[in-house]
Amino acid sequence: MNAERLKLARKRVGLSLRALADKTGGIVSAQGIGHYESGRSRPGSQILIALSKALDVAPSFLMSASGIRLGRLDFRKKSITKASERAAVQAEILDVLERYLIIEEIVGAPETAWKLPEGFPLRVETLEDAEHAAEELRVAWDLGHDPIPDMVELMEEHGIKVVIRDLPDSVDGITCEVERQGYSPVRAVACNKSKGIERRRLTLAHELGHAVLDIAGDIKEEKACQRFAGAFLAPAVAVRREFGEDRSCLALAELMLVKRLLGISASALVYRLKDLKIIPGHEYERFSMSPQGRSWRKIEPEPLACEDCNEKPNRFLRLVLRALAEEMISLSKASELLGMSVQDVRLKLVGTE
């Protein structure tokens, strides 16, 4: 029994020791559960199954001996104050990343540990410095000024694992580190599945900012990372190429076409035009206070759909299918790792024929 996992799973569902004992039908006492959580004793198989059912987790989650644990965990936008919500997020991320690391070990995948590009982190003392840092990272990663077709793939290519899951509505993204004895920490970003694709792309770029910027104490960190994110997704050269240097009026259809081209939200694109002084500040304020501007903050106009871009963490799926095809794992193990039915996994392996 993994004592930390048991405690985390219990907090996830908001149960006291006594309430959990009652939910198992009295097969174990609250004191007994307390002993399991402190590591003083271990449950037998019957109690383990009862606990996993009561907590709605797989027995393998409670029994994990991988030694994987969450280190630093940074919530963005609004903090989660409920202990049960924080624990639910921690448990979900831990479960996904554990399966990810397991399959990497099985296939012997080359380690894709996160490494700062040479010369980073860059010191940021002004918002213009954040803009410059985004340009420098594009150079370091050989991205030019073209739109980034898939932020998830880009992050994973450079060693940052991406988790897309249902999170509390108040949270856009979370940066965390997974610690394993004998290994360097694994950096990961979790995005809220309920947010639109444009919002998730911006969140990933924002979290990337936290990783590559050395932000001075007299500048707001979130604001610097937001400027970095806008500049990374919508480079000044590309934005000026589409809109010109100075605009007094914008066409709605024009905004929609460019936002789809760059994969950025409409609100963020208009804000980017203000940052680059393509539209004057007073014009941005007028727009942001208009009914249209206010509505765009909550409902994305002409949102990107799955068929427009991928934006899914497919590397994990590729590794599992590779291991299955090479008979390194069984069909049932692939099903367990992917959280899919055996039939769905079989269809991915051989198609519909």
N, C-alpha and C positions, 0 to 999 in steps of 0.2 A: 504493500500500500504506500502510495506517495502522499505523505502527510500534507504537504503544501497544496496538492491538487484537491484533496478532500475538503480542506478548509475553503479553498477558492470556489469549488463547486457549491458548497453550502451557502456561502455568501452570495453567490450568483442568484440563487432562488430566494434569498432573504429569510432563511430559516434559522432559528436558534437551535442549539444542541438538542433541547427537549422536543422541539417541533419536528426535527428530523427523526428523532427516535420514534415519535408517535407515527410519523409517515411510513416508517418501515414495518408498522404493525406490531411494534414492541419487540421485534426480534433482537434488538440491541438497545442498551440503555444510553441515556445522554452522557453518563460518565464514561461508558465504553467508547462512544464516538470521540469524546474529548481525549481519551488515551490514544486513539488512532491518529488524531490531528497533531498530537504532540510527539508522535513517533514512539510512544512507550509500549505499544502493542500493535499487532497486525490482525485483521479480520480473516476468518475462514471464507471459503468460497460462497457459502450460503449467505453470509452477512454482506459480502462484497456485492453480490448480485442485488440484494435488497437495497443497499445504499445507492447503487448505480440507477436502479429504477426510481427510487424516491427523488434522486437529484437530476434525473433525465440526462444522464451522460453514459457513455459506453464504459464498461468495466476497464477497458484498456486505458482510458483517460486517467482513472484512479490508480491504476497499477503501473503507470509509466515509470520505467527505470532509466530513462534517457539522460537524466540529469539536466534537462533543459529548463531554464527558468527565465522569466521576464526580468530584465534589469530596468533601465530607465524607461519611463512611460510618460510621454508628453501629450496631453490633450490640447487641441486647438479650439479657437473660437469661444466656446463657453465651457466652463469646467463642469464636470459631472459631480454632483454633490451626494447622490444616493450611493451608498456602499454596494448595494445589490447591482446597480447599473455598472459601476466600475468593475466589479468582480465579473459580471457577465461579459464585458468587453475583454477583460484580461484572459478569461477562460477561452473565449472564441479565438482570439489571436494566437494564444499559446497552442491550442489544438491544431490550427492550420499550419503554423510554422513548424511545429514538431513533425507533422506528416511530410512537410516540404524537405526538412533536413534529413529525414529517414530515407526518402527516395533518392536524394543526392548521394547519400552514402552507398545505397544499394547499387546504383549504376556507376559509381565512381566518377560522377560528374566533376569536371574541373572546378575548383573552388572559385566562386565569383564574389569574393569578399569585397565589401565597399572600401575603396581607397580614394582619398582626396586627390584630385588632379594636381600636378606639379604647380606650385605657386599658391595653392589654396590651403586654408581659407583666406579669402581676401578681406582686408580691413575695410569696414564700411562705417563712415562717419556722417555721410549725407545720403539722401535718397538717390542722388546722381551716382554715388559710388555703387549703390545696389544695381542701378542700370548698367554701369560699366562691368560689374561682376557677371551679370547675365551674358553680356557680349563675350567676355573672356571665357566663360564656361562653354559657350557655343564653339569658340575657336578651339579650345582644348579637346572637345569631343567631335570636332570636325563636322559640325552641323550646318555651317554656312548661315544663310538668312532664310532658308526654306521653312515652310510649315513643318511641325513635328507630327508625323502621321499617327504615332502610337506612343503616348507618354509612359504607359505601363511597361511596354517592351523596352523602351529606352532606359527606364530606371532599373529594370532587372538585368539588362545587359551590363550595367555598371555596378552591379552588386547590391542593389537595394531591393529587397523582396517586397512585393506589393500584395496586400490582402484587401479584397473588396467584400465587405460583409454588412449586414444590417447593424447599424449602430444607433444609439439614441439620437433623436432628431436634432438635438442641440450641438452635435459634434459633426464637423466636416471631415477632419482627419486626425490621426494619431501617429506620432513617431515613437518607435520603441526599439529596444535592443534585446536580443535573446542571448543569454549567456550559457556557455557550455564549458565544462572543465577541459582544459587543454586546447581550446580553440579561441580564436579572436571573436569578439562579440559580432553577432549578425544584425545588421541594421534593417529595419522594416518600416513600411508605412501602411497604415490601414485607412481605407477610404469608406465613406458611408455609401452603401449600395443604393439607398433611397434618393440620393442626390443625382442630378442629371450628369451626362457625360462631360459637358463643358465645366461644370462645377468640380467634378472629380479631377479633370486635367489641371485645373487651376490649383486645387488642393495639393496634387502631387508636385507641381512646380513650386508651390509655397513651401512645402516640407523640404524640398531639395534646397531651397534657400537657407533654411535653418542649418543644413548640413555643410554648406560651402561658404557661409558668410561669418566673419568675425565682427560682430556688431558692437559699436561703441556704446558706452553707457548712456550718452545723452541723446540717442536716437531710439525711437520705439521699434522694438524688434519685429513685431507683427507688421508694422507699416513698411519696414525695409524689405521684409520677405515678400510682401504683397507687390511691391514695386519690382523686385527681382522676378517674381512669377509672371507678371505682365510683360516684362521685357524679354523673358526667356521664351514665352509662347508667341509673342507678337513683337519681334525685333523692330527697332525704329526704322531700319532700312525698308523692311517689308511693309510696314504700316504707311510710311510716306510714299512708297511706290504705289500703293492702292488709293490713297486719299489725297496725295499732294502735300504741300508744305503749309498751306493756310486755307482754312475753310470757314465760311460764314454760315453755311447751311449743308445739311446732310440728307440724303435720300434714304428712306427706310429700307427699300429693296437693296440699296448699296451696302448698308450696314449688315443686312442679313447675309448677303453673299460673302462679304469679307469675314464675318464671324464664322461662317461655315468653312471657309478656306483655311483660317488659322486655328480653328478648333478652340475658340475662346468664347466666353459668354458675352452676350450683347452689352450688359452693364459694364463688364470689365473692359470691353473694347472701347466704349465711349469714354471711360475713365482714362484709358491709355491715350486716347486722342487729346485729352486735357493735359496729361503728363508731358506729352510731346509738343504741347502748345500749338497743335494743329487747329484746335478750337479754343477760344478764349475761356478763361475760368468762369466768367459770368454766364456764358452760354451753357457750360456744363451744369452749373447750379440751376439754371432755368430748366434744363432738361431733367435733372435728377429730382426736382420737386414737382414735375408734371405727373399727371396720372399714369402716363405711359412709362416714365422712368421709374416710378415707385412700383408699378406692377412687374417690371422686368426683374426686380430684386427677388421676387418670390416665384414667378412663373417665367421660365425661359421661353422667349419667342422663337418659333421654328426650331425646336431643339434637335440636336443631333440624335440619330437613332443608331442601333447596333449595326445596321447594314451600311451606315456611313463610315464607320471606323471600328476597329476591334476593341481596344482599351480593356482587355481582359488579361489576367495573369496566366497566360497560356504555357509558360515554361514548365510549371509544375505538371500540367496535364501532359505535355510532351515527354517529360521524364518518366511518368508513370506508364504511358503507352509504350515507350521504348523498353522499359524493364519487362513489361508484359509480353511484348513481341519477342524479346530475346529469352523468354522463359526464366527470367530472374525472380519473378514473383508470380503467384497464382492469380487466377481471375477473381477469386474471392478477396485476396489481399488488395488487388487493384480497386475493387469495389469499395473496400473499407477505406483506403487512402483517399479516394475521390469523393466519397460520400454519395455514390451513385448505385443504382441497382445493378446486379450482375448483367442483366439483359442490356441496359444502356451502355455499359462498358464494352460488352461484346459488339454492339453496333458500332461503337467508335473504332474498335479494332479491325473489324472485317467489313463494315458497311452494311447495306441493306440487302445485298445479294444473298 
